[in-house]
Amino acid sequence: MNKKVLMIAGVAMTALLGGCANTTALEESISNLGNKVDQLSSEVSSLKSEQGALSADVKDAKSAAMDAQAEAKRANDRIDNVASSYKK
């Protein structure tokens, strides 16, 4: 019986020591994952600011297009008025 207790204690100690040996690798892995998360967060922030700038550019382009369309309609109306009042 004493041998069984010693054997169980030896297996338990081996398991504990084996578990402790992996903590360094686990900490390195967690550190690497933390670095990757930080890098991805930085990229997301960069992409958000770039998307905001592009959105503003799109709004400006849409406004310019609408202004050009209104000016073209006004010019066409003027030409129509001139053509209708012209008599030979």
C-alpha positions in Angstrom: 0.0 0.0 0.0 2.8 2.3 0.8 4.2 1.8 -2.7 0.9 2.7 -4.3 0.8 6.0 -2.3 4.3 6.8 -3.3 3.6 6.0 -7.0 0.4 8.2 -7.0 2.4 11.0 -5.3 5.2 10.6 -7.9 2.6 10.8 -10.8 1.0 13.9 -9.2 4.4 15.6 -8.8 5.3 14.8 -12.4 2.0 16.3 -13.6 2.5 19.4 -11.5 6.1 19.9 -12.7 5.0 19.3 -16.3 2.3 21.9 -15.9 4.7 24.5 -14.4 7.2 24.0 -17.2 4.7 25.2 -19.8 3.9 28.5 -18.2 6.8 30.3 -19.9 5.6 29.1 -23.3 2.0 30.0 -22.4 3.1 33.5 -21.3 5.0 34.0 -24.6 1.9 32.9 -26.5 -0.3 35.3 -24.6 2.1 38.1 -25.1 2.2 37.4 -28.9 -1.6 37.4 -29.0 -1.7 40.6 -27.1 0.7 42.2 -29.6 -1.4 41.0 -32.5 -4.6 42.4 -30.9 -2.8 45.8 -30.4 -1.7 45.7 -34.1 -5.2 44.9 -35.3 -6.7 47.6 -33.1 -4.2 50.1 -34.7 -5.1 48.9 -38.2 -8.9 49.2 -37.4 -8.4 52.8 -36.1 -6.4 53.7 -39.3 -9.1 52.2 -41.5 -11.8 54.0 -39.6 -10.1 57.4 -40.1 -9.5 56.6 -43.8 -13.2 55.6 -44.2 -14.2 58.9 -42.6 -12.1 60.9 -45.0 -13.4 59.0 -48.0 -17.0 59.5 -46.8 -16.3 63.3 -46.6 -14.9 63.2 -50.1 -17.9 61.4 -51.4 -20.3 63.9 -49.8 -18.3 66.7 -51.4 -18.3 65.0 -54.8 -22.1 64.5 -54.6 -22.7 68.1 -53.7 -20.5 69.3 -56.6 -22.4 66.9 -59.0 -25.8 68.3 -57.8 -24.6 71.9 -58.2 -23.4 71.1 -61.8 -26.7 69.4 -62.6 -28.6 72.5 -61.3 -26.4 74.8 -63.3 -26.8 72.7 -66.5 -30.6 72.8 -66.0 -30.5 76.6 -65.6 -28.4 77.0 -68.7 -30.8 74.7 -70.7 -33.7 76.7 -69.5 -32.0 80.0 -70.6 -31.3 78.5 -74.0 -34.9 77.3 -74.4 -36.1 80.8 -73.6 -33.8 82.4 -76.1 -34.8 79.9 -78.8 -38.5 80.4 -78.2 -38.3 84.2 -78.3 -36.1 84.3 -81.4 -38.1 85.0 -84.6 -36.8 85.4 -88.1 
